[in-house]
Amino acid sequence: MPNITGSFSGRTTSQTTVFLQDTSNHDLCLMEVRGVQKSQDEKWNNAKIVYWGTADLIAGSGPQRGYFVNEHADGDRDFGTFEGRIQTSGQQATMEGNWKFTGGTGKYQGLTGGGPYKGRLTSPTDVENNWDGTYQLAAKTQAA
């Protein structure tokens, strides 16, 4: 499986927070983030990413999970899931976890792989994320 590494800077385009009353500072969050990937692997360099994530936070920290789609210049897409943890300390919020491909369209159909990610909020609406891992494109079948 080839190795892959990259990063993206994104901006929150939609966010909803429900403030729960069961315990102090308990929030359920849903957000959409859009950005552009940077990678030495040309397959992912400049791909447009959109991800949708949920977070169950107490005092700014807790689990997160969600879905992502990368749209490549030729219109093909890859997609997958992520799961991790948000940690808030003072004014700094960081994210860390794992992502995995679950498929794609065109040349990314049958794509598998995944790896870890680490990120941070640089403002209330801006995200920076670094990721790495491995991937495997599905073998092409030929008609007999």
C-alpha positions in Angstrom: 0.0 0.0 0.0 1.4 3.4 -0.9 2.0 5.9 1.9 0.3 9.2 1.8 0.6 12.4 3.8 -1.0 15.8 3.6 -2.7 18.7 5.3 -5.6 21.1 4.8 -6.8 24.4 6.1 -10.6 24.7 6.2 -13.4 27.0 7.2 -16.6 26.1 9.0 -19.5 26.8 6.6 -22.3 25.6 8.9 -22.5 24.9 12.6 -25.2 24.0 15.0 -24.8 23.5 18.8 -27.4 22.2 21.2 -26.7 23.1 24.8 -27.7 20.2 27.0 -29.0 20.6 30.5 -27.9 17.2 32.0 -24.5 18.5 33.2 -22.6 21.8 33.2 -21.0 22.8 29.9 -22.4 19.9 27.8 -22.7 20.6 24.1 -23.7 18.5 21.1 -22.2 20.0 17.9 -22.7 19.4 14.2 -20.5 21.2 11.7 -19.5 21.3 8.0 -16.0 22.3 7.1 -14.6 23.0 3.6 -11.0 23.3 2.5 -8.3 22.4 0.0 -5.9 19.5 0.5 -2.1 19.8 0.2 -0.2 16.7 -0.5 3.0 15.5 -2.2 0.8 12.8 -3.8 -0.7 14.4 -6.9 -3.9 12.3 -6.5 -4.8 14.4 -3.4 -2.9 17.7 -3.9 -5.5 20.5 -4.4 -8.5 18.1 -3.9 -11.4 20.0 -2.3 -12.4 18.5 1.0 -15.8 18.8 2.7 -16.3 17.1 6.1 -19.3 16.8 8.4 -18.5 16.1 12.0 -20.3 15.7 15.3 -18.9 16.3 18.7 -20.2 15.5 22.2 -18.3 18.0 24.4 -18.2 18.6 28.1 -16.2 21.8 28.9 -14.9 21.8 25.3 -13.5 18.2 25.3 -14.9 14.9 24.1 -15.4 12.5 21.2 -15.8 13.5 17.5 -16.8 11.5 14.5 -17.9 12.2 11.0 -17.6 11.8 7.2 -15.5 13.3 4.5 -15.5 13.7 0.7 -12.5 14.8 -1.4 -13.4 16.1 -4.9 -10.5 15.8 -7.3 -9.8 18.0 -10.3 -11.2 15.4 -12.8 -14.5 15.2 -10.9 -13.8 11.8 -9.3 -14.4 11.6 -5.5 -13.1 9.6 -2.6 -14.9 9.4 0.7 -14.6 8.0 4.2 -15.1 8.4 7.9 -13.1 9.7 10.9 -13.3 9.2 14.6 -11.3 10.9 17.3 -11.2 13.3 20.2 -11.4 17.1 20.7 -9.4 18.4 23.6 -9.7 22.0 24.8 -7.1 23.6 27.1 -7.4 27.3 27.8 -8.2 29.0 24.4 -6.6 26.1 22.3 -8.8 23.3 20.8 -7.0 20.3 19.2 -8.3 17.2 17.4 -6.7 13.8 17.1 -7.9 10.5 15.8 -8.1 8.2 12.8 -9.6 8.3 9.4 -10.4 5.7 6.8 -11.4 5.5 3.2 -14.7 3.7 2.5 -14.8 4.1 -1.3 -15.0 6.5 -4.1 -16.1 7.1 -7.7 -14.2 6.7 -11.0 -10.6 5.7 -10.4 -11.2 5.8 -6.6 -14.0 3.2 -6.7 -13.1 0.5 -4.2 -10.4 2.7 -2.5 -9.3 1.5 0.9 -6.8 2.7 3.5 -6.5 5.2 6.3 -4.4 6.5 9.1 -4.1 9.1 11.9 -4.9 12.8 11.9 -4.0 15.7 14.2 -5.5 19.2 13.9 -6.4 22.4 15.7 -8.8 25.3 15.6 -6.9 28.4 14.7 -10.0 30.6 15.2 -13.7 29.8 16.1 -14.3 29.0 12.4 -10.9 28.0 11.0 -9.3 24.5 11.1 -5.8 23.2 10.3 -5.4 19.5 10.0 -2.4 17.2 9.2 -2.9 13.5 8.2 -1.0 10.5 7.0 -1.6 6.9 6.3 -1.8 4.4 3.4 -4.1 3.7 0.6 -4.9 1.1 -2.0 -6.7 1.7 -5.3 -8.8 -1.3 -6.4 -7.3 -3.5 -9.1 -8.8 -2.8 -12.5 -10.6 -5.7 -14.0 -10.4 -6.5 -17.7 -13.1 -8.1 -19.8 -12.3 -11.6 -20.9 
